[in-house]
């Protein structure tokens, strides 16, 4: 495993982050795995040297955090061996104050997340989306207090417009508050709009880029069909993916991935991840895995060196997309 500083911080993270959304309560999503199914996969990740794990309070409405905490205690006897990230914003109930980025919800949520994780702190506490109903100053002030209280080591953000992210960074710098150190954005071979503004901004500001869905929710694994079918439970039931991908242009990109993968004698998912690991500014893509051999394949992508011609072939079919993933 390779390790890299997260942005301009001194904290080192594994070059691949394991996303924990896949593990939780199957009643939340049909493709979710319970703890007994998750354990061998996460164990293999730890054995391979993955030290960065990302979850969120809304994944299985807290059960993912519970599983994450349990497995981390089993696999990493020393808390300082591992980097744990979680998030706040999405609804955790149907009451008005059980969502968003108000001071009330942030303070309630960090304590609830720590209880579920059974940890004293998280390494990275992220806002899951931009809250248009709460002044950003209120959110940033609350996050600063979370850091000063020792409940989070760093703060990060997820999908938003570049101008919003820059506004938040500027306010924090002006007020002397803890600043966002990472951006978890939507980025992959079939959605590259982040290359226009967000990624250049992150490079300029020294922000760690930890993209979500580097395989386009499995689309770039090559097992999806144009009628929105596939060979897995997730491929046929993931409505979010069906709304995000599956355009003809996306399948043109997939055809290029398949061609490069065949030339290298590897899986399409490995080529898609290798491409991302070659991109400037990207620190630790967040991968998901529902089988041990899928995880092993993605870890092996670290050893794939693509040529400039390979990258040009993979990128050539791309066409501009509307903004996807901010909501």
C-alpha positions in Angstrom: 0.0 0.0 0.0 1.1 3.6 -0.7 0.5 6.5 1.7 0.1 10.2 1.0 -0.4 13.3 3.0 -4.0 14.5 2.9 -3.7 17.8 1.1 -1.5 20.2 2.9 -2.0 18.5 6.3 0.5 16.3 8.0 -1.9 13.4 8.3 -1.0 10.4 6.1 -3.8 8.3 4.5 -3.7 5.2 2.4 -3.8 5.8 -1.4 -7.1 4.1 -1.4 -9.9 4.7 1.1 -12.5 2.1 1.8 -16.0 3.4 1.7 -18.2 1.9 4.4 -21.6 2.7 2.9 -21.8 -0.9 1.6 -22.0 -2.2 5.2 -25.0 -1.7 7.4 -28.6 -2.7 7.4 -30.0 -4.5 4.3 -33.4 -3.0 4.9 -32.0 0.4 4.0 -30.8 -0.7 0.6 -31.1 -4.2 -0.9 -27.4 -4.4 -1.7 -26.1 -3.6 1.8 -24.1 -6.2 3.7 -24.4 -6.9 7.4 -21.5 -7.1 9.7 -20.8 -10.8 9.3 -20.5 -10.3 5.5 -18.5 -7.1 5.9 -15.9 -8.5 8.3 -13.8 -10.6 5.8 -13.8 -7.7 3.4 -12.7 -5.1 5.9 -10.2 -7.5 7.4 -8.6 -7.9 4.0 -8.5 -4.1 3.6 -6.6 -3.8 6.9 -4.3 -6.6 6.0 -3.5 -4.9 2.7 -2.6 -1.7 4.5 -5.7 0.4 4.0 -5.8 2.8 6.9 -8.5 5.3 5.7 -12.2 4.4 6.2 -15.1 6.7 5.2 -18.7 6.4 6.5 -21.6 8.8 7.2 -24.3 9.1 9.8 -27.0 8.6 7.2 -25.7 5.3 5.8 -28.2 2.8 7.0 -29.3 5.5 9.5 -26.3 5.0 11.7 -25.8 1.2 11.4 -22.8 1.8 9.1 -21.1 3.8 11.8 -21.8 1.1 14.3 -20.3 -1.5 12.1 -17.3 0.7 11.3 -16.6 1.3 14.9 -16.8 -2.4 15.8 -14.6 -3.5 13.0 -12.0 -0.8 13.6 -11.7 -1.9 17.2 -11.2 -5.5 16.1 -8.6 -4.7 13.4 -6.7 -1.7 14.7 -5.8 -2.1 18.4 -4.2 1.3 18.5 -6.6 4.1 17.5 -3.8 6.2 16.0 -3.2 3.5 13.3 -6.3 4.4 11.4 -8.0 7.4 9.9 -11.8 7.5 10.4 -14.1 9.9 8.5 -17.8 10.4 8.8 -20.3 13.0 7.7 -23.3 15.2 8.7 -26.1 16.9 6.8 -28.6 14.3 5.5 -31.9 13.5 7.4 -31.6 11.3 10.4 -35.3 11.4 11.1 -38.5 13.2 10.0 -38.3 16.2 12.4 -37.2 19.6 11.3 -34.0 19.7 13.3 -32.8 16.2 12.4 -31.1 17.4 9.2 -28.9 20.1 7.7 -25.9 22.0 9.0 -27.3 24.2 11.8 -25.3 24.5 15.0 -27.9 22.4 16.7 -27.8 19.5 14.2 -24.0 19.5 14.0 -23.5 19.4 17.7 -26.2 16.7 18.1 -24.8 14.7 15.2 -21.1 14.6 16.2 -22.1 13.3 19.6 -24.4 10.7 18.1 -21.8 9.6 15.6 -19.1 9.2 18.3 -21.5 7.1 20.4 -22.2 4.8 17.4 -18.6 4.5 16.5 -17.6 4.2 20.2 -14.8 6.6 19.7 -13.6 9.8 21.4 -13.0 11.6 18.1 -13.1 11.2 14.3 -10.1 12.2 12.2 -12.2 13.8 9.5 -15.7 15.3 10.0 -17.3 16.3 6.7 -20.3 18.2 5.6 -22.2 15.8 3.3 -23.7 18.6 1.1 -24.2 22.4 1.1 -27.1 23.6 3.3 -29.0 26.4 1.6 -31.1 26.9 4.7 -28.3 27.7 7.1 -25.8 30.6 6.9 -22.4 29.1 6.1 -20.9 31.2 9.0 -23.1 29.3 11.5 -21.9 26.0 10.0 -18.3 26.9 10.1 -18.4 28.3 13.6 -20.0 25.1 14.8 -17.4 22.9 13.0 -14.6 25.0 14.5 -16.1 24.3 18.0 -16.2 20.6 17.1 -12.5 20.7 16.3 -11.6 22.8 19.4 -13.5 20.4 21.6 -11.3 17.5 20.3 -14.2 15.7 18.7 -12.7 15.9 15.2 -9.1 16.3 14.2 -9.9 17.9 10.8 -13.0 19.0 8.8 -13.8 18.3 5.2 -16.6 19.0 2.7 -18.4 17.1 -0.1 -20.0 17.9 -3.4 -20.8 21.6 -3.9 -19.9 24.4 -6.4 -16.4 25.7 -6.4 -17.5 29.2 -5.5 -19.2 27.9 -2.4 -16.2 26.0 -1.3 -13.9 29.0 -1.8 -16.4 31.2 0.1 -16.2 28.8 3.0 -12.4 28.6 2.9 -12.2 32.4 2.9 -14.6 32.9 5.8 -12.7 30.4 7.9 -9.4 32.0 7.2 -10.7 35.5 7.9 -12.2 34.4 11.2 -9.3 32.2 12.3 -11.5 29.1 12.3 -10.6 25.5 11.4 -10.6 25.2 7.6 -11.7 22.4 5.4 -8.8 20.2 4.5 -10.5 17.9 2.0 -13.1 17.7 -0.7 -15.0 14.5 -1.3 -16.4 15.2 -4.8 -18.2 13.3 -7.5 -15.5 12.3 -10.0 -14.9 9.4 -12.4 -14.3 8.7 -16.1 -18.0 9.3 -17.0 -18.4 12.4 -14.8 -15.4 14.8 -15.2 -17.0 18.2 -14.6 -15.0 18.6 -11.5 -11.9 19.1 -13.7 -13.2 22.5 -14.7 -13.1 24.4 -11.4 -13.2 22.3 -8.2 -10.0 20.2 -8.7 -7.9 23.2 -9.9 -9.2 25.1 -6.8 -8.2 22.2 -4.5 -4.8 22.0 -6.0 -4.3 25.7 -5.6 -5.5 25.7 -2.0 -3.7 22.6 -0.9 -7.0 20.6 -0.4 -7.0 16.8 -0.3 -9.2 15.4 -3.0 -11.0 12.1 -2.0 -13.5 11.4 -4.8 -16.6 9.4 -4.2 -17.8 6.9 -6.8 -14.6 6.5 -8.7 -16.2 3.5 -10.5 -19.5 5.4 -11.1 -21.4 3.2 -8.6 -20.2 0.1 -10.4 -21.0 1.3 -13.9 -17.3 1.3 -14.9 -17.0 -2.4 -13.7 -18.5 -3.2 -17.1 -21.4 -5.3 -15.9 -24.2 -2.8 -16.6 -26.5 -2.9 -19.6 -28.2 -0.1 -21.6 -31.6 -1.2 -20.3 -30.4 -0.4 -16.7 -30.0 -4.1 -15.9 -26.9 -6.0 -14.8 -25.7 -9.1 -13.0 -25.8 -7.9 -9.4 -28.5 -6.8 -7.0 -27.1 -3.3 -6.9 -26.9 -2.9 -10.7 -30.7 -3.6 -10.9 -31.9 -1.7 -7.8 -29.6 1.3 -7.5 -32.0 4.1 -8.7 -29.5 6.8 -7.9 -27.0 5.3 -10.3 -29.7 4.9 -12.9 -30.4 8.7 -12.7 -26.7 9.6 -12.8 -25.3 7.4 -15.6 -26.4 5.2 -18.5 -26.4 7.8 -21.3 -25.1 6.7 -24.6 -22.0 8.9 -24.0 -21.3 7.0 -20.8 -21.4 3.7 -22.6 -18.9 5.2 -25.2 -16.5 5.9 -22.3 -17.1 2.4 -21.0 -16.2 0.9 -24.4 -12.9 2.7 -24.2 -12.3 1.3 -20.7 -13.1 -2.2 -21.9 -10.6 -1.9 -24.8 -7.8 -0.7 -22.5 -8.6 -3.3 -19.9 -8.4 -6.1 -22.6 -5.1 -4.8 -23.8 -3.7 -5.0 -20.2 -5.4 -8.2 -19.4 -7.1 -6.7 -16.3 -10.6 -5.8 -15.2 -12.4 -2.6 -16.4 -12.7 -1.4 -12.8 -9.0 -1.6 -12.4 -8.4 0.6 -15.4 -11.0 3.1 -14.2 -9.3 3.4 -10.8 -5.8 3.4 -12.3 -6.9 6.3 -14.4 -8.0 8.3 -11.4 -4.9 7.5 -9.5 -2.9 9.1 -12.4 -4.9 12.4 -12.2 -3.4 15.5 -10.7 -4.7 16.5 -7.3 -6.3 13.2 -6.4 -5.2 11.8 -3.1 -7.3 8.9 -2.0 -10.4 7.7 -4.0 -13.1 6.1 -2.0 -13.8 2.6 -3.2 -16.6 0.3 -2.3 -16.4 -3.5 -2.2 -18.9 -6.2 -1.6 -16.6 -9.1 -2.2 -13.0 -9.8 -1.1 -11.8 -10.5 -4.7 -13.3 -7.1 -5.9 -11.2 -5.4 -3.2 -8.1 -7.3 -4.2 -8.5 -6.3 -7.8 -8.9 -2.6 -6.9 -5.8 -2.7 -4.6 -3.9 -4.2 -7.6 -4.8 -1.1 -9.6 -2.1 0.7 -7.7 0.4 -1.2 -9.7 -1.0 -0.3 -13.1 0.9 2.3 -15.0 -1.1 3.9 -17.8 0.6 5.6 -20.7 -0.3 9.0 -22.1 -1.9 7.3 -25.0 -4.0 5.1 -22.7 -5.2 8.1 -20.8 -6.0 9.9 -24.1 -8.0 6.9 -25.3 -10.0 6.7 -22.1 -10.8 10.4 -22.1 -11.5 11.0 -25.8 -15.2 9.9 -25.7 -16.2 12.1 -22.9 -18.9 14.8 -23.5 -19.9 17.5 -21.0 -22.6 16.6 -18.4 -25.0 18.6 -16.3 -24.0 19.0 -12.7 -24.6 15.7 -10.9 -24.3 14.7 -7.3 -24.7 18.0 -5.5 -28.1 17.2 -4.2 
